[in-house]
Amino acid sequence: MTTAVLPYSAQHYNSLPSIADAGRSLKPADIALLTTTIGQVFVKHKVQKLFGIILLHNHFSLDENEILVNIGPVAVPWKTPSLAEQLRDVKGCA
């Protein structure tokens, strides 16, 4: 399940660093923190199969009328102005 906490925005996606820059910004201590301390919290609360941690990044820029859609393991830009407009009003669930 995914919960939107901000309205959908191609600008937000485009502001993310490239995967290369995001990867370079990780320090060994950051990775250790993820695999130990934060990982232990997930296991303690038995949510390690429900939640995950991802490195936010982009591979390409999106146009304002595009949304990023996962098709299997691949994310692709999808030009659907009407759907993108609908997604701007998506709010997180309570």
C-alpha positions in Angstrom: 0.0 0.0 0.0 1.2 3.5 -0.8 0.0 6.6 0.9 0.4 10.0 -0.7 1.4 12.7 1.7 1.9 15.4 -0.9 0.0 16.2 -4.1 1.5 14.5 -7.1 4.1 16.7 -8.8 6.5 16.1 -11.7 8.5 19.0 -10.2 9.1 17.1 -7.0 10.3 14.0 -9.0 12.5 16.2 -11.2 14.1 17.8 -8.1 15.4 14.4 -6.9 19.1 13.7 -7.5 20.2 11.3 -10.2 20.7 7.7 -9.1 24.5 8.2 -9.4 24.5 11.4 -7.3 22.1 9.8 -4.7 24.4 6.8 -4.5 27.5 8.9 -4.1 25.9 10.8 -1.2 25.6 7.7 0.9 28.4 7.2 3.4 29.3 3.8 4.9 28.0 5.0 8.2 24.6 5.8 6.6 24.4 2.3 5.2 25.4 0.8 8.5 22.7 2.8 10.3 20.1 1.5 7.8 21.1 -2.1 8.2 21.5 -2.1 11.9 19.6 0.5 13.9 16.7 1.1 11.6 16.6 -2.5 10.5 16.4 -3.6 14.1 13.4 -1.3 14.6 11.6 -2.9 11.7 12.3 -6.4 13.0 11.3 -5.5 16.6 7.9 -4.3 15.4 7.6 -7.2 12.8 7.2 -4.8 9.8 10.2 -5.8 7.8 8.0 -7.6 5.3 5.6 -4.6 5.1 7.9 -1.7 4.8 11.2 -0.9 3.1 13.7 1.8 2.7 14.5 3.2 -0.7 17.0 5.6 -2.0 15.0 8.4 -3.6 16.4 9.3 -7.0 15.4 9.9 -10.6 16.5 8.4 -13.9 15.1 11.0 -16.2 13.0 14.2 -16.1 9.2 14.1 -16.4 7.1 16.7 -18.3 4.3 18.4 -16.3 1.7 16.2 -18.0 3.5 12.9 -17.1 3.3 10.7 -14.1 5.7 7.9 -13.2 4.0 4.5 -13.3 5.4 1.1 -12.3 4.8 -1.6 -14.7 6.2 -4.7 -13.0 9.7 -3.8 -11.8 10.1 -1.0 -14.4 9.0 2.7 -13.8 8.0 4.5 -17.0 6.7 8.0 -17.8 3.0 8.0 -18.7 1.5 10.9 -20.6 -2.0 11.2 -19.2 -3.0 14.7 -18.5 -6.4 13.8 -17.1 -4.9 11.1 -14.8 -2.1 13.4 -13.7 -4.7 16.1 -12.9 -6.8 13.6 -10.8 -3.7 12.5 -8.9 -3.0 16.1 -7.8 -6.0 15.8 -5.5 -4.9 12.5 -3.9 -4.6 12.9 -0.1 -3.1 10.5 2.4 -5.4 8.2 4.1 -6.2 8.6 7.8 
